[in-house]
């Protein structure tokens, strides 16, 4: 066979080499393509495993988060309803049983209103001893008790938010 190859012209030899090279290239390309497809399939399986694991963790985290949300919101609503009932009862008791003995001074009302709004006091206005038309009982029933109720509701809201954040962090840590 080598003797027959030696007898070929250089053009024929080049053609044989080109054919051999083409066959090797096709064979190499086929091997590369098959290897690529095999690697692609392996990577798809691995990605699928990771996606499945992520979906499982996400579902568990969402379930725990829903439980935290329901518990915290329910506690908050119960606390707000309790505060509302207490404020209503307190206001009723104040209006019906607390004696109305004297009117508050204009300075007292000014100082209270400024402090509720978070504003600075003018000492001259705060020292006004002139009697107002507001009795201590009416101030207590109409202003102080409802304001205290609002403060308690805000406290309950902040307490619930802090509980929600702590429980959410615990839930997140437990899902991993």
Secondary structure, DSSP 8 states (H G I E B T S, - for coil): -HHHHHTS-HHHHHHHHHHHHHHHHHHHHHHHHHHHHHHHHHHHHHHHHHHHHHHHHHHHHHHHHHHHHHHHHHHHHHHHHHHHHHHHHHHHHHHHHS----EEEHHHHHHHHHHHHT----HHHHT---EEEEEHHHHIIIIIHHHHHHHHHHHHHHHHHHHHHHHHHHHHHHH-
